[in-house]
Amino acid sequence: MIIQLDRLSVTYPGGVQALQSVCLNFNPGEFTVILGASGSGKSTLLRCLNGLIQPTAGFITVEGWRKLNEPKVLHQHRQRTGMIFQQHQLIGRQTALQNVLTGRLAYHSTLRSFFPLPKTDKHIALECLERVGLLNKALARVDNLSGGQQQRVGIARALAQQPRLILADEPVASLDPASSHKVISFLRQICQEDGIAAIMSLHQVDLAKTYADRIIGVSQGHVVFDGNAAGIQEGELNRIYGNTENIHLDDAEELIEKPVGKASHREGRR
């Protein structure tokens, strides 16, 4: 078991309950997708898993016994937890290789990070780019890459941390369907090969059903579904998103508010 949530609750100022008594376990190599409408608590859940938000009640343990609220444990946990973001969070004027190398900074002191990193780190970064099919773009500026390619650089950066856990918050929300499938396919394959636990929030039900080993449905701060992709049918979507009567399963993502963001237009040209 990589990480465990025990009766986790988060209450924001004003009394808004983002999470209510959530109990979950995540295991090595498991590819998990979190589904939920806007404001359901899925982003809060991801932030708790990396210690960015402290729970109001309950606790998180890693490796079966160490509590995440201990500073040393939190530092070690973040060192081995890769993050993938909706807007990539890359430095456009730098090369793909330079961006991936930032994934190695957690293994060096602040002072050491001001100097060129060792060759071993560069070899790790190049290997990560190769695994996402971008070795030939290692020296290309990131702002010259398509949206899908940029997100694959983001995956390579997360892999450079040599993580046990990867957290991805709406990683394909701004990509076209073909690029979305390619990005998630790369991520799933790598996580399976390396035994990395991946936890990803998505809006697209069809992608969740295609790639997830496990789907967690969140509604109003409660976990209302926790099972395999085959278990997601009309009734389960009703519990996650509200009434989906007369709406076909393949169209369920239309129920969800689309995130603000410009879809990539370059991927199709390359």
Phi, psi and omega in degrees: 000128181278312186209145183227136174251126183239106178052046185283129177227144176227124177240123180275162176307139185097356176088009179287121180268105182280323177224142183227106174050056182274129177237116182213150172236145177232136188245157179303139176076000183274129181257103188250136175244133176259123177250147177172152178290167176302132180083008183283338181114001185291323178291322176299320179299315179298318181293326176296323183293341176248012177073014179283336175233131178271133180292149175284326179212161183080185181205165178241134176238147176241150180056028172089341184211340185273127183278136186289344181280359175275127187308315181294319179296318180298317179299313180295323179295315180294327178300326183253019177241114178275145179241136175235131190246158179298317182262023171071316181056048177254163176263108190299325184279353178262163181283166176301318180299315180298321178294318180294326180297337178296339176291348179265353187295331181296344181266006181230156176290164179301316180297316181296331184290347178280351182247161179305138182284158182299159179299328179299322178294321178295322177296319177298315182297318179294321178297321179294320176296322178297322183291336176259013175076027184232024179300325180288352178252013186303323183259008178276142174296140184295326181288355174262002180265158176288169179299317179295321178293321178299319180291328176291328171297321177299321176295316179299321178298317178297320180294329180297340176285353186052059191279159167265337185222137173239129176249130183229119182257103180049056188290343183239017185297331183257012182254156175287164185304317182296316179294323180299313179297319182296315182297311182291325178297315177301312184297316182296316181299316181295318180296322177293318181294323186260358181069031180271133172281130178240134177233118189230133171267138181222156169263334189272109180297322182296321177293320178300315181292331182283320192248338189283138166283329186215138177240132175246122178260129182241133178218123178051042175083358180251146169279113184253351175209138176209101183189190180278169186298328181296339181279354180275105177232190185304316182296321179292322177294326175301318182290327183280314188250351188105197185292118176247022182302136179071013177245126183291148183304319183294341180259009188296332181295341178291344178289338190265140178298127181286136180291152177287133180160149182268126180292147179294138179245357183272331189303321182291340182274346187259000000 
